[in-house]
Amino acid sequence: MKALDFRDRWVVVTGASSGLGEQLARRLASHHRARLILVARRRERLAALQEELRAAHGTEVVLLPVDLAAPDAAERIFTEATRERQVYAVISNAAAYWFGEFTAMPEPQVEQLLQVNVRTPLLLLRRFLPYLDQRGEGGILVITSTGAMMPTPRQALYGGTKALLQGFVESLHHERTREREHVPVCLCSPGGMLTEMLVSSPVLEQLRRRSLITHLMMRPEVVARRALHAFRRRRFLTVPGLRNQLMVLLAKVLPARSVGEGAARIYGSR
């Protein structure tokens, strides 16, 4: 099938104010010459990125300062993105994270994590898929995590939301493959990255104690490059990094108890 071509097309990126979302936006501008609709809650961070991309690449950038934890976030993003433009692709990247025992997690953060990691991405798919199907081009990339495919002690809700999203998109993919030239819905499942989300969490110190930072962490710009390379080629599932691929493989073939105990040792719950 024909590869996706982002040049001069509008691409929506959620969670674009930092981390992987920011690097996806940078690469879409610098290497793919896309037009960008950047979504995040922090307007000032988006505005700084907008100015940078305009100055460096002449990129046309529209800002949508939307909090993805808001109940109407998906509807607002879809309505504003498509009001005066023809959207070609959507990258659902935004995520919320929390590290610690689940029972100690404040209830407002439970609600936020469920909204940002599950409800808003699913509703974005419901809004944008019929739109793209009607236009007959483009695609959607959903960013999940290797945590969707193995136990994540002390990150149980984060891993659980990513597993739900991953399982949903896998089922949706098979539901849609009966159409030969269907609009692709693809997955990228990165491992740990040194992003603002991780640096602001106690998990970083936990991994430092076990000297695992250099072994487990990838740079978000590398993940962005590999994710977009696979998305352009309509590859359904991408796990960037050989170590991450090996971890996912071992999680599938080793006894579940062994995998869970190993993860518990890494994240300090045993």
C-alpha positions, 0 to 999 in steps of 0.5 A: 500500500502507498506510504503516508505522506505528511508534506503540506498536510495537517497533522494533529499531535497531542501532548506536544509541549514536551517529551516525545510529543515535542520531538514528534512535532520537531521531526514532522516539521524538519523532515516531513514538512508537515503542517502542525496542529499542536495540542497540550494544556500549556499554551506558553510551551506550545507558543515557544515551539510554534515560533521555533518551528516557524523560524527554523522550517517555515512550518505552519503551526496552529495551537490548541491549548486544551487540557486532555483531562477535560471531559470535552477535550476530544470534541474540542480538539476535533471541532477546532482542528477540522473547522477550517482545515483538512486533517490528514493524520492524528498522533495521540501521544499525550499521557498522564503518569503516577508512580507509587502504590495504587492505594496511595494514589489521590483520587483526583489523579486517578480520574485524571489518569483515566481521562487522559490515558483512556477516555480522551484517546478513545473519543479522538478515535471515534471522532477522527476515524469516520472523518478520515475514512470519508476522506479516504486518506491519512492515518492515526498513530496511538502511542502506548508503552511497553508497560501495556505488555508486561506487569508494571508494579507501582505503576499499576494504573498507568500500565493498566490504562496503556494495556486497555488502549493497546488491546482496543487498538489491536482489536480495532486494527483487525476489525478494519483490515477487511478493507484493502485500502483502509485508513491505518490505525497504528501503535507505537509502544516505547519503553522508558524515555528521559522525558519531563514526565519521568524526570518529575517522578520518583521512578527515576531515582528508583532506576538510578539506584539499580543503575538501569538508566543507561540500559532502559532509557531511550532519547525521545528524539530517537523514538520519534524518528522510529515511530514516524518511519513506521507510521509512514509505512503503515506498520501496525505495531512498533516497539522502538529499541532492541532492548525493549523488543527483547523485554517484550519477547521475554514477557511473552515467553517467560512464566507470568510469575517470573516476569512479575517478580522481576518487574517488582524488583526493578521498581522497588516493590519487593 
